[in-house]
Amino acid sequence: KAGVTQTPRYLIKTRGQQVTLSCSPISGHRSVSWYQQTPGQGLQFLFEYFSETQRNKGNFPGRFSGRQFSNSRSEMNVSTLELGDSALYLCASSGGIPGQGTDTQYFGPGTRLTVL
Amino acid sequence: ILNVEQSPQSLHVQEGDSTNFTCSFPSSNFYALHWYRWETAKSPEALFVMTLNGDEKKKGRISATLNTKEGYSYLYIKGSQPEDSATYLCAVYTGFQKLVFGTGTRLLVSP
């Protein structure tokens, strides 16, 4: 089975621009979560999608949004980029039904976003 | 706000040494604890998912224990090898229905 893929792998943007990141989960997985990692911070939860519905959202401003398509692929969008948005963005997919916390998360390689 | 704390922050051992790290979390509203290994330039890889107090998991030379009453988990590596060099992350899932990660323990194993 192919793993989780993320595109693009690297991205450079300037302040004020917007960006869209893409995540393709493992075939058959319907749950996709997004995380942000900045230096010195653990992975910070952004949001989780299951069957095209956002189930949960982390403590991030409204500039961060996402969606999931019927094929379970997910995108996240960041509008009006700020310098502090420079980070590694990881997505993870899992095969169960969310809510119990016992599903193994399978992570993609991440997208490294640099905001200048 | 749920805080998941990992210690030590980093560790440097010699090949063959055994080592262990700690993950601490609030014991209330606990659902599950995950351990991941994250090698440089790779994706985080799941090691264990643990739910029950007293749970013990083992995968080769790596094992983990869980104490939900006092809010901690230990990860042990027996006879460390250079290929064990990685950052080890723990994450806790609570009733707020999201995984909260610690900042990780960075392990370096020298030959």
Chai-1 contact restraints between the chains, C-beta under 6 A:
chainA,res_idxA,chainB,res_idxB,connection_type,confidence,min_distance_angstrom,max_distance_angstrom,comment,restraint_id
A,G42,B,F101,contact,1.0,0.0,6.0,A-B,restraint_1
A,G42,B,G102,contact,1.0,0.0,6.0,A-B,restraint_2
A,G42,B,T103,contact,1.0,0.0,6.0,A-B,restraint_3
A,L43,B,F101,contact,1.0,0.0,6.0,A-B,restraint_4
A,F45,B,K98,contact,1.0,0.0,6.0,A-B,restraint_5
A,N56,B,Q97,contact,1.0,0.0,6.0,A-B,restraint_6
A,N56,B,K98,contact,1.0,0.0,6.0,A-B,restraint_7
A,G101,B,Y31,contact,1.0,0.0,6.0,A-B,restraint_8
A,G101,B,A32,contact,1.0,0.0,6.0,A-B,restraint_9
A,G101,B,Y93,contact,1.0,0.0,6.0,A-B,restraint_10
A,T102,B,A32,contact,1.0,0.0,6.0,A-B,restraint_11
A,T102,B,V49,contact,1.0,0.0,6.0,A-B,restraint_12
A,T104,B,A46,contact,1.0,0.0,6.0,A-B,restraint_13
A,T104,B,V49,contact,1.0,0.0,6.0,A-B,restraint_14
A,F107,B,S43,contact,1.0,0.0,6.0,A-B,restraint_15
A,F107,B,P44,contact,1.0,0.0,6.0,A-B,restraint_16
A,P109,B,S43,contact,1.0,0.0,6.0,A-B,restraint_17
